[in-house]
Amino acid sequence: MKFKTAVIAIATSACLSPVYADSVLPITPTNTTNISANTTITPGSYVVTIAPSINMDMGSRLEKAVAQVPGVGSVSTKTDDSTIRFTVKNGTAVRIADLEAAVVKTQSGAVMSTPILVHSLSPNPGL
């Protein structure tokens, strides 16, 4: 009986031993690279959603910023659904990262969805 008690006491103390920081596996760092950093979109009409919602002033500033991205043609915003509609000129490709940078530069903390080809349900990446 004493042997069983000793085994239980040893097993319990082993389970309750303190954990030291150097004995824990290191945490894998989170990837901070934008997944769409090198993804481009081809000529066509696209729509993106912006969060948080945009007002008329912000919409106007976003139109101007997105229009400055090389390869972007016409740009319009809608405040009722917080979207930006734009075209990519023929013979060009636009990096999604460049669009995202224009949005963030205009409104810190704004987030842009993946560009969706108008009249489609999916993005049209690459040339």
C-alpha positions in Angstrom: 0.0 0.0 0.0 2.9 2.3 0.8 4.3 1.6 -2.6 1.1 2.7 -4.4 0.9 5.8 -2.3 4.5 6.7 -3.2 3.9 6.1 -6.9 0.8 8.3 -6.8 2.6 11.0 -5.0 5.5 11.0 -7.4 3.2 11.0 -10.5 1.2 13.8 -9.0 4.2 15.9 -8.2 5.6 15.4 -11.7 2.3 16.7 -13.2 2.3 19.7 -10.9 5.9 20.7 -11.4 6.4 24.3 -12.5 6.9 25.1 -16.2 9.8 27.3 -17.0 9.9 29.6 -20.0 12.9 27.9 -21.6 11.1 24.6 -21.5 8.1 25.8 -23.6 8.4 25.5 -27.4 8.9 28.9 -29.1 5.9 30.4 -30.7 6.1 30.6 -34.5 6.0 34.2 -35.6 3.0 35.3 -37.6 3.5 36.1 -41.2 3.4 39.8 -41.7 3.7 39.7 -45.5 0.6 40.6 -47.4 -0.7 37.5 -49.1 -1.6 39.5 -52.2 1.6 41.5 -52.3 2.5 40.4 -55.8 -1.0 39.6 -57.1 -2.1 41.6 -60.1 -5.5 42.2 -61.7 -6.0 42.4 -65.4 -8.0 44.9 -67.5 -11.6 45.1 -66.7 -14.1 46.7 -64.2 -13.7 45.9 -60.6 -15.4 46.6 -57.2 -13.9 46.6 -53.7 -15.5 47.2 -50.4 -13.9 49.5 -47.8 -14.2 49.1 -44.1 -15.0 51.0 -42.0 -17.9 52.7 -43.9 -16.9 55.7 -46.0 -18.7 59.1 -46.1 -18.8 61.5 -49.1 -15.6 63.3 -48.1 -13.7 60.1 -47.7 -15.2 58.7 -50.9 -13.8 61.8 -52.8 -10.4 61.4 -51.3 -10.3 57.6 -52.1 -11.3 58.3 -55.7 -8.4 60.7 -56.1 -6.0 58.3 -54.4 -7.0 55.2 -56.4 -7.0 57.1 -59.7 -3.3 57.9 -59.0 -2.4 54.1 -59.1 -0.6 53.3 -62.4 -2.9 51.4 -64.7 -6.2 52.5 -63.1 -8.7 54.2 -65.4 -12.0 55.6 -64.2 -12.9 55.5 -60.4 -16.1 56.0 -58.6 -17.2 55.5 -55.0 -20.6 54.7 -53.4 -21.1 55.7 -49.8 -24.3 53.7 -49.4 -22.5 50.4 -49.7 -18.9 51.6 -49.0 -17.5 50.5 -52.3 -15.1 51.7 -54.9 -15.6 50.8 -58.5 -12.7 51.2 -60.9 -11.3 50.0 -64.2 -8.0 48.7 -65.1 -6.8 50.0 -68.5 -6.1 47.7 -71.4 -2.6 46.5 -71.7 -1.8 47.0 -68.1 -1.9 45.1 -64.8 -2.5 46.6 -61.4 -0.9 45.2 -58.2 -3.5 44.7 -55.5 -0.8 45.9 -53.0 -0.7 49.3 -54.8 -4.5 49.7 -54.4 -4.3 48.7 -50.7 -1.4 51.2 -50.2 -3.5 54.0 -51.7 -6.4 53.2 -49.5 -4.4 53.0 -46.3 -2.5 56.2 -47.2 -5.8 58.0 -47.6 -7.4 56.6 -44.4 -5.2 55.0 -41.8 -6.8 51.8 -40.6 -9.1 51.3 -43.6 -9.3 47.8 -45.0 -10.0 46.9 -48.6 -11.6 43.7 -49.8 -10.1 41.7 -52.7 -11.1 43.3 -56.0 -14.0 41.4 -57.6 -14.5 41.6 -61.4 -17.9 43.3 -62.0 -20.6 40.9 -63.1 -18.6 38.0 -61.6 -18.4 36.3 -58.2 -14.6 35.9 -58.2 -11.4 37.9 -58.5 -9.5 37.8 -61.8 -5.9 37.7 -60.8 -2.9 37.6 -63.1 -2.5 38.4 -66.8 
